[in-house]
């Protein structure tokens, strides 16, 4: 009987250990298909080159404040290469701040990313291109949200079409033309595939990002 009880106890302990060591599901509480890209505690799966000190983590959010830098997702989801997707984050800007969320981009050690598109984060900066602009491709002049308030900014890419939402409202839609003609300094701003990045614009800008997630869409 003692041996039987000992075996039972060991089984319970081993079972508990195996459960605790099992990988957690990456699907977010938002619903089926949504995957968290930021754990709220570490930069696991993210990489920044020059001026890495421009990014910090406070209270479950990425705080962006400092010299020009870009924080790229380099984690395991889709091997950080996304084509068709929905991407969203909760964002809060402080007055006079500027930032951006890139897609279809790739890691770059310094300067402004050459590849992919920037979706603007700017509610009161001197740059007239406001939040939800597809920067220098199809810009938004209106201001839809206020500084010092959390809002949701979402990017959806399906084929050649880009849809940008603020708080679930569509505010910008762009379809890349066939044989699109771009100037040389924008030659790599084309629909294709790539990863995501967050932008540190300047030391006077302070922007917060949290609940960063993606849903992969079929090709």
N, C-alpha and C positions, 0 to 999 in steps of 0.2 A: 504493500500500500504506500509506504514512504517513497519507494522508487517511482511508483506511478504518479504520486503528487509532484515529485521533483521534475519528472518529464513534462507534466502539464505546465508547471511554472516556467520551465525553460521555453516551452512552445509559445507561451504568452509573451515572454520577454523578446524572443527572436522575432515574433510577428510584429510587435510594436516597433522594433528597430528597423525592420524592413520597410514598414510604412513611413517612418520618419525620414529614411534615406532615399525613398523613391522620389523621382523628379516631379515637381509640381506642374500641373497643367498650365500652359501659357495662355490659354484662352481667357479673356478678361470677363469681368462681370457685366460688360456692356451687352453681351449676347453672343450667339454662335458665330464663330469666325473671326471675332476681334481678338487680336494678340497684343499684349503689352510689350512695348519696346524699351521701356524704362522702368526699373524696379522701385524707383522712389528713394533709393538709399545709396546706390553706387553708380559709377559710370561703366559698369560691365556691359560690353557690347557696343561701346561708343569710343571714338578716338578723335583727339584734337592735336594739331601740330603746334605751330608757333603761337605764343600767347595763350597757353592752356589755362593760365590763371584767370582768364576772363569768364570761366565757367565754374560754378560752385553748386552744391546741393544744400538746400535749407528746407526743412519741414516738408519733405516729399516732393519738392519742386527743383528744377534746374534754374539757377539764377544766372542771368547773362548780363555781365557788366565789365567792360574793359576794352582794351585795344582790339583791333580787327582780328577775328579768329572764327573758325567754324568747327562745330562739333558734329562729326559724321557717325551715322549708325554703321557699324562694321560687324554686327552680331550674326547669329546663326539663322535667323528667320529668313527664308528664301535665299540663304547665302548672301544677304544684304544686296539683292538685285531684284528690284520690283519693276514690273511692267504695267499691268493693270491693277489698280488698288483703290481703296479708300484709306486715307490717313487723316488722323485728327489729334488735336491736343487742346488742352485748356490753357489759355494764355492770359496774362495780365501785364499791361504796360504802365510804366510811370510817366508822368507828364514830360513831353519833349523827347521821348525815347523812340528808337528805331531798331528793328531786327528783321528777321526773315526766316522762312522755312523752305529749304530746297528739296526738290525731288528730281529723280532721274540724273543724279549727280554722282560724283566719285571722290574718294579721299584725295585731298590736296594739302600739302604741308603748310602753305601760307597763301595770303592774298585772297581775292574774291574767286570763288569756284568758277571755272570756265565752262564746265559741262553741266547741263541741266537748266532748270528754271528756279527762280526765286519767287515765292509767294510772300508778299509784303506783310509786315507786322509794324504798323505805324498809325497811331491815332492823333498825334499832335506834334510830330517832328516837323522841322522846316521843309523837308522833302514833301512835295505835294502829292506824291503817290501814296495812297492810303491803304489800310489793311484790306487784304483780299486782292490787291493788284497782282497780276502776273507780270512781274517787274519788267518794264520797258517793252513788253509784248502786247499786253492789253491791260491798261491801268484803270484804277478806280479813284475818282476824285472825292467822292462822298465819304463821310465818316459815319460808320454804323454802330460803333461801340465807344465807350468812354474809358479814359485812363482810370487806374485804381480799381477796376472791376474785372472779375474773371469772366471770360467768354470762351466759346468753343469755335475754333477755326478748323475747317475740314477741306481736304483736297481729294477729289476723285478723278482718276484717269481711266478712261475706257476707250481703247483704240486711239484715235487722234484727238479726242475731246477731253478737255479739262474743265471740271466744274468746281467752283470754290464757294463754300458756304460759311456764313457767320451765324452762330446760334441756330443752326438747321435751316437757315434761309439762304437760297441761292442768290449771290450778289455778283458773280462773274462767271461767264462761260466762254470758252475759247476752243475753236476747232482749227487745228493746224492745217493750212492749205496744202494741197499736193504741190510738190516742187517749190516749197517755201523758199523765198529769197531773203537772206539775212546779211547784214554787214559783217565784215571780217571779224570784228571784235565780239560778235554774237553767234559765230558760226556753229557752236556746239549747243545752242539752245534749241534743241530739236526733241520731239517726242521719240523715246526709245526705251531705255530701261536704266536703272541705277539705284542708288540709295538715297537716304534722306540726310539733311544736315540742318543745324540751327546756327544762326548768325549772331556774332557779337559785332556790333557796328561801330561803336565809339565809346570812350570812357564816360560820357555824359548820359548814355542810354542804359536803362535798367529794365529788363523784361524777365518775366517768370513763365516757365513752361512746366506742365505736369500732365498726368494721365495721357501719355503719348502712346498711341496705338495704331495698328494697321489691320485692315482686312484685305486679303489677297482676292482678286477677282479673276475669273477665267479669261484666257486669251480669246 
